[in-house]
Amino acid sequence: MTALEERSLRYSLQALWEAVSEGTRSRVASLDAAASHWWKVGWALQEAQQAGRRTTTGGDPGEADLWWHIAFLHLDHARRLWKVHIGQPLPR
């Protein structure tokens, strides 16, 4: 993965998390029953973001690959939660 692709992925994760966070705030404000599902999706996206950030903390390329793999697992978990509980797939 190139540095440009990594930066693009980090920005995409941030944008997804912000969108879900905004949705969560509006649902909590209106006492929507789906609010807890929005929180779970937001948490999974936050975990993906944190794993993506950790790819730059070590000097070992293998460690960076591992953290990207973990980030993608969290992203997939968020996608599945969204699809099952909120009803529409996240954009890919």
trRosetta pair geometry for C-beta under 8 A, 3 or more apart (Angstrom, degrees):
i j d omega theta_ij theta_ji phi_ij phi_ji
1 5 4.8 -123 -170 88 87 129
1 6 5.5 103 134 -58 118 88
1 9 7.9 -18 -171 -8 140 141
1 68 6.9 161 8 -118 154 164
2 5 4.7 98 54 7 78 102
2 6 7.0 -140 97 -5 42 87
3 6 5.6 -53 -148 36 33 114
3 7 6.3 33 154 -19 66 105
4 7 5.8 -53 -146 37 30 110
4 8 6.3 33 153 -20 63 108
5 8 5.6 -55 -146 37 31 114
5 9 6.3 33 154 -20 64 105
6 9 5.7 -54 -149 35 30 111
6 10 6.5 31 153 -19 64 104
6 52 7.9 161 -168 -167 82 96
6 55 6.8 -138 -150 103 127 145
7 10 5.7 -52 -149 34 33 112
7 11 6.5 31 153 -16 65 105
8 11 5.8 -55 -149 38 31 110
8 12 6.3 33 152 -21 65 107
9 12 5.5 -53 -146 36 32 113
9 13 6.3 34 155 -19 65 104
9 52 6.4 -154 120 -137 105 133
9 71 7.9 85 151 129 126 145
10 13 5.8 -52 -149 35 31 111
10 14 6.4 33 152 -19 63 106
10 49 7.5 86 -149 -140 70 74
10 52 5.2 167 -100 146 80 133
10 53 7.3 96 -129 -74 118 64
11 14 5.6 -54 -149 36 33 114
11 15 6.3 33 154 -20 66 106
12 15 5.7 -54 -146 36 31 110
12 16 6.4 31 155 -17 65 105
13 16 5.9 -54 -147 37 30 110
13 17 6.3 29 155 -18 64 109
13 45 6.6 168 -167 -171 79 87
13 48 5.5 -146 -140 115 125 108
13 49 4.8 165 141 -88 124 77
13 52 5.6 171 18 2 165 160
13 71 7.3 -58 -93 -172 150 118
13 75 7.2 -90 -108 -90 100 115
14 17 5.8 -58 -148 38 28 111
14 18 6.3 27 155 -19 64 108
14 49 6.4 95 -77 -118 61 124
15 18 5.8 -54 -146 36 30 111
15 19 6.4 31 155 -20 64 106
16 19 5.8 -56 -149 35 30 111
16 20 6.4 23 157 -12 66 108
16 45 5.4 -144 112 -140 106 137
16 78 7.6 94 146 131 133 151
16 90 7.0 41 -141 -164 123 132
17 20 6.0 -58 -146 41 30 106
17 21 6.1 33 154 -23 65 109
17 42 6.5 91 -150 -147 73 71
17 45 4.2 179 -89 130 83 125
17 46 5.9 106 -133 -72 130 63
17 49 5.8 -14 -42 -43 152 137
18 21 5.5 -53 -143 36 30 114
18 22 6.4 32 156 -20 64 103
19 22 5.9 -54 -151 34 29 110
19 23 6.5 28 151 -16 62 107
20 23 5.5 -54 -149 39 36 114
20 24 6.2 41 151 -25 67 103
20 38 6.2 176 -175 -168 86 83
20 41 5.2 -133 -151 111 142 109
20 42 4.6 -174 122 -83 119 79
20 45 5.9 139 34 14 148 153
20 78 7.9 -84 -67 -167 164 123
21 24 5.5 -50 -147 32 32 114
21 25 6.5 33 154 -20 64 102
21 42 5.5 103 -78 -129 66 128
22 25 5.8 -51 -149 33 32 111
22 26 6.6 27 154 -15 64 105
23 26 6.0 -58 -149 38 31 107
23 27 6.3 26 156 -16 66 109
23 38 5.4 -143 112 -142 101 134
24 27 5.9 -61 -148 39 30 107
24 28 6.2 27 157 -18 67 108
24 35 6.4 93 -153 -156 67 77
24 38 4.0 177 -92 129 79 122
24 39 5.7 105 -136 -72 131 60
24 42 5.5 -26 -40 -37 147 145
25 28 5.9 -56 -144 38 28 108
25 29 6.2 30 156 -21 63 109
26 29 5.7 -54 -147 36 31 114
26 30 6.4 10 159 -3 64 110
26 32 7.9 31 115 -4 69 135
27 30 6.1 -67 -145 48 30 96
27 32 3.7 -77 -159 46 87 130
27 34 6.0 -88 -152 79 145 83
27 35 4.0 178 123 -90 113 83
27 38 5.5 137 35 8 148 152
28 31 7.4 29 -172 -78 33 36
28 32 7.4 -67 -54 34 25 87
28 35 4.8 112 -74 -146 65 141
31 35 7.6 -76 -155 -20 24 140
32 35 5.0 127 74 -44 85 90
33 36 8.0 -38 169 14 48 96
34 37 5.0 -50 -171 37 73 117
34 38 6.3 77 133 -25 84 97
34 85 7.0 147 -148 153 94 94
34 86 6.3 99 -174 -109 132 73
35 38 5.5 -54 -153 34 38 113
35 39 6.6 42 150 -23 68 100
36 39 5.5 -47 -153 30 38 116
36 40 6.7 39 150 -20 65 101
37 40 5.6 -49 -151 33 37 113
37 41 6.6 36 151 -16 66 103
37 81 6.7 177 -168 168 85 98
37 85 3.7 -160 -143 139 139 136
37 86 5.7 177 126 -60 131 83
38 41 5.8 -53 -150 37 34 111
38 42 6.2 37 151 -20 65 107
38 86 7.0 86 -76 -87 72 125
39 42 5.5 -58 -149 38 31 114
39 43 6.3 32 154 -22 67 104
40 43 5.7 -50 -146 33 31 111
40 44 6.6 30 154 -17 63 104
40 81 5.3 -142 115 -166 112 149
40 85 7.4 53 60 45 131 162
41 44 5.8 -55 -151 36 32 110
41 45 6.4 29 152 -15 65 107
41 78 5.0 89 -155 -154 70 84
41 81 4.9 -168 -82 100 79 124
41 82 5.1 77 -114 -69 135 86
41 85 7.8 -151 -45 65 109 122
41 86 7.0 -11 -40 -24 149 135
42 45 5.7 -58 -148 39 31 109
42 46 6.2 34 153 -22 66 105
43 46 5.5 -52 -146 35 32 113
43 47 6.5 35 153 -19 64 102
44 47 5.7 -51 -151 34 33 112
44 48 6.6 36 149 -20 63 103
44 74 5.2 177 -176 -176 74 81
44 75 7.5 147 145 -90 100 21
44 77 4.6 -143 -146 99 135 104
44 78 3.6 -179 101 -71 124 85
44 81 6.2 158 0 13 151 142
45 48 5.4 -50 -150 34 36 115
45 49 6.4 42 150 -22 66 101
45 74 7.2 151 -93 142 20 105
45 75 7.2 61 -110 -107 63 63
45 78 4.9 79 -57 -107 76 157
46 49 5.5 -49 -150 33 35 115
46 50 6.5 34 152 -18 65 104
47 50 5.7 -53 -147 36 32 111
47 51 6.4 32 154 -17 65 105
47 74 4.2 -150 98 -136 104 146
48 51 5.8 -56 -149 38 30 109
48 52 6.3 34 152 -21 64 107
48 71 4.6 86 -159 -161 70 71
48 72 7.5 93 -135 -62 107 17
48 74 3.7 -162 -67 94 80 118
48 75 4.5 90 -118 -57 150 78
48 78 6.7 -69 -18 -11 135 134
49 52 5.6 -58 -151 36 30 114
49 53 6.5 31 153 -20 65 103
49 71 7.7 107 -48 -135 13 106
50 53 5.7 -50 -150 32 34 112
50 54 6.6 35 152 -23 64 104
51 54 5.6 -53 -152 31 35 114
51 55 7.5 53 148 -37 60 89
51 67 5.0 -179 180 -173 79 80
51 68 7.5 152 139 -90 103 19
51 70 4.3 -144 -146 100 145 105
51 71 3.8 -166 94 -69 116 77
51 74 6.2 156 10 8 137 136
52 55 6.0 -35 -167 1 39 116
52 67 7.1 154 -91 143 20 103
52 68 7.1 59 -109 -107 65 61
52 71 4.5 85 -58 -114 78 150
53 56 6.7 -63 -177 31 46 102
53 57 7.4 48 137 -33 71 107
54 57 5.2 -47 -153 15 54 122
54 58 7.6 26 167 -6 76 97
54 67 4.5 -149 90 -137 101 146
55 64 4.2 72 -161 -149 81 83
55 67 4.4 -161 -74 86 72 128
55 68 5.6 52 -93 -54 135 83
55 71 7.6 -44 -40 -21 118 138
56 64 7.4 63 -65 -115 34 111
58 63 4.3 -26 82 93 152 146
58 64 6.6 -153 65 -53 99 77
60 63 4.0 78 81 2 106 110
60 64 7.0 -176 95 -9 58 80
61 64 5.4 -50 -150 34 40 114
61 65 6.5 44 151 -21 67 101
62 65 5.6 -50 -151 33 34 114
62 66 6.6 39 149 -21 64 103
63 66 5.5 -50 -152 32 35 115
63 67 6.6 32 152 -16 65 103
64 67 5.8 -55 -150 37 33 108
64 68 6.5 34 152 -19 66 103
65 68 5.7 -53 -149 35 33 110
65 69 6.4 37 151 -22 65 103
66 69 5.6 -53 -152 33 32 114
66 70 6.5 32 150 -17 65 104
67 70 5.5 -49 -147 36 37 113
67 71 6.3 43 151 -23 65 102
68 71 5.4 -50 -148 34 35 115
68 72 6.4 34 153 -18 66 103
69 72 5.9 -55 -151 36 31 109
69 73 6.6 35 150 -22 63 103
70 73 5.6 -51 -150 32 34 114
70 74 6.6 32 153 -15 65 103
71 74 5.9 -57 -153 38 32 109
71 75 6.3 33 150 -20 66 108
72 75 5.3 -51 -143 38 35 115
72 76 6.3 39 155 -21 66 103
73 76 5.8 -53 -148 35 30 111
73 77 6.5 33 150 -21 62 104
74 77 5.5 -51 -148 34 34 115
74 78 6.5 37 151 -20 65 102
75 78 5.6 -50 -150 34 33 112
75 79 6.5 36 150 -21 64 104
76 79 5.5 -50 -148 34 34 115
76 80 6.4 33 154 -17 66 104
77 80 5.9 -55 -148 37 31 109
77 81 6.4 32 154 -19 65 106
78 81 5.7 -54 -147 37 30 112
78 82 6.2 33 154 -21 64 108
78 90 6.9 27 121 -25 94 157
79 82 5.8 -56 -150 36 28 113
79 83 6.3 25 155 -18 64 109
79 89 6.7 20 -169 -157 92 81
79 90 4.9 -107 -117 31 77 119
80 83 5.7 -55 -143 37 31 110
80 84 6.1 18 163 -10 67 112
81 84 6.2 -65 -142 43 24 101
81 85 5.7 -20 177 19 65 118
81 86 7.7 51 132 -4 68 100
82 85 7.0 -73 -125 53 14 83
82 86 5.0 -37 -160 36 58 123
82 88 7.3 -51 152 76 96 54
82 89 6.8 94 105 -142 111 32
82 90 5.0 69 78 -42 161 98
83 86 7.5 -7 -45 51 9 81
83 87 7.6 31 -165 -145 34 3
83 88 7.2 -87 -115 107 55 14
83 89 4.9 15 -94 -93 103 67
83 90 7.5 -87 -50 -4 84 74
89 92 7.8 -16 145 -36 118 91
